[in-house]
Structure formats: C-alpha cells, structure tokens
C-alpha cells in the first residue's frame, strides 16, 4: 500500500514528538516556530496483538506486522495559504496525503510559549481549517472558470460539474471543511479530481500533560464539542510521556510505566490503529513455520486483489483462496481442527476478504 497519513498542526503542538513515537525515524524536535522546514517521512508498524496469538498455535521463525507510511509535515502559521512561513511546503505535502492526524496542543507549559500567545486548541483548529479552506477555495474557483467556458459549448457533463463546484464553493465560503458536506457518489467523483485539502478524513489528537493522560482535561472537552458535527475521531495522548515510554527497550519496563500511569497500552498505539482505519485499510494474515505476516489491503478487496498484494503472480494465476477466520483458528487451535469443524472454506474470485482472515492462495502461472 502506498497510502500516506500526514501529521499536521500549528508549530509546537507536539507533532514531531508524536511522529518520533510512531516511527523508527527520529526527527529533531524544536521549540521554535519554524524549527522544521522539511517534511519527515517514516514507516510505522501497525500494532496487532493477533500476530502473537497466532504464534501460540503455529510456531514460526519470524513475525512481520503490517506497515503504513506517516509524514510529519512542517508546522502551520496564519497566512500559510499565502505562502507565509513554510506554508507552501505544508500545503503541497498535505495534498499528497490520503488522511490527516491533526495534533492540537491541550497542555500548559510556561517554558514552551504558544505561537499565538495562549493555549486554545479550538482556535488552533480553526486557524488550520481556515488556511486549508482558503487553498481549497482557490482550486474550486479556478476549476469553476474553466467549467463556465465548457458550459457555453453545450457540454452537459461540464454543467453538472459546475453545479457541484457552486455547491462546494458555498460550503467553503461558510467556513466549513468539505468533509462535512453531504455529496452523492457522482458529486464526490467530480470533487475528487481536485484532491481538495478539507475533503481528507481527519483524526484529532489532543496532546495533554501527563496528569491528563487517562481522562483528558478542559481543553479536550472543548475540542470534543467543537468537532461534534464532523464525524471525525478524537484521541488523547500525553506526548512527552509517550516519548519516555518509547525510549524504554524492556517490554516489562514499558508495562510497569503504563500501569503506574493507569494506562493499558501506549496511546500512540491507539493513534496508529486509528490512522490505519482512517485510511480505510484492514489486515489479513498468512501463517506458517517460516513467518506469520500481516498484509495490508483496502476494505472491500477481493481474494485475487489481496493475493496481488503478496505478489502480482498470485493475482494473475489465482485459482482459489483457502480461508480460515482468525477467531476460529485460535479457538480450535489448528488448521486440521478448523477443517474437522467445517471452518475451513474454499473461496473463489468474488470472495471479499474480511479483516483477520487467514489466507492460503492457490495459483497457477
């Protein structure tokens, strides 16, 4: 999968700290508004305890988790849509992303001045939204002018597209992100050609102080209220604490740290899984003595398409897929037990792969 998830937000909100916790890449964290002028790119592993449950029933030489690509995009400031600061770079990189993690500062720290002079995550969200909306409006207006010329020639498709553009323009002029606009599949197809910034799905991450890691705080409550109509996800993490956890090599030390803080797992693991879901991805497994591996596919993919993720030859020569459900396998304990219980299925080219399926592909070239 070549899909990318971008981490965005104002400067000094904790974006790069989150990126470092998620990725094996280590980017420099700065206390300055324009400390970073380049996008950091990293590949992250998707936490999935199911891999280790599978190993209990099928000993293996190695375990390979699913992965996804994440971008730490330079911090935004007012005027970025006009090229202020590193605005042009910021907006270009966002356009190339498929989904966004918007980090909001929800902590006080006198040693880390806020770029806007005070901590107000709802205002920060509105600043970012406005800059993206301005850029989208520019794109829509350019497209509208071209369509008007085409409509004069009697182009019916152009007329429909122009109506869609007018609908989109009105929504943007009301200072609303396009992900909150109801569009038909046909309208979405027209809008999708522009790769508009505010159409992208968003996960809001509230970066809090250590004391607020479990239950959040008043800042988080305000953000939750502000995004009520967006149908976007919201997670709370304590970035500084997550960075400390990430530095611990011993799993037992990590567990002890988490238990002391009242957490069951690192918050960053929840962010990674939520981002994976935001990209409309899911996982299937291949299981054997050489490796147990998680493979990433789009939701709704057929068995041959899933086979193609493993290798193009498997899709080209696909004959059938032998399928076991994850829960059946770990409940019954083996492939043979699944067969005996009638839980081992032979599926053809039209089978839609489900999350957690264990596949063995039969093919012939």
Buried (B, 14 or more C-beta within 10 A) or exposed (E): BEBBBBBBBBBBBBBBBBBBBBBEBEBEBEEEBEBBEEBBBBEBBBBBEBBEEBBEBBEBEEBBBBBBBBBBBBBBBBEBBEEBBBBBBBBEBBBEBBBBBBBBBBBEEEEEEBBBEEBBBBBBBBBBBBBBBBBBBEBBEEBBEEBEEBBEEEBEEBBBBBBBBEBBBEBBEEEBBBBBBEBEEEBEEBBEEBBBBBBBBBBBBBBBBBEBBEEBBEBBEBBBEBBEEBEBBBBBBBBBBBBEBBEBEEEEEBBEBBEEBEBEBBBBBBBBBBBBBBBEBBBBBBBEEEEBBBBBBBEEBBBBBBBBBBEEBBBEBBBBBBBBBBEBBBEBEEBEBBBEEEBBBEBEBEBEBEEBBBBBBEBEE
